[in-house]
């Protein structure tokens, strides 16, 4: 994985990590007990944080392994787009009480699943560096 792409995924994960924490904190105090909206925000934050950590771990695995960078970029891309569509879609729904009217949230969830499957493929083909 190239250095610029590596930096992008790390920064993207860090920004989304901050967004997840901020939305979760706001939902606890600013949604005035609206259970549905609080649930959407909490679900987005939970899955968002899980996939932020996954994204950072995959970037780290990329530094430990040899080759197979296309598989890693595919997994990171799935998780990154999943964050935007799934968690982002739930945040818009929770914070603005707006339904996006499209399949954004389900597509984002499907990208999360695809990211895990691509990560499993990477794990099956993993070849670590000899000197680590």
Secondary structure, DSSP 8 states (H G I E B T S, - for coil): --HHHHHHHHHHHHHHHHHHHHHHHHHHHHSTT-HHHHHHHHHHHHHHHHHHHHHHHHHHHHHHB-S-HHHHHHHHHHHHHHIIIIIHHHHHHHHH----SSSHHHHHHHHHHHHHHHHHHHHHT--B-TT-
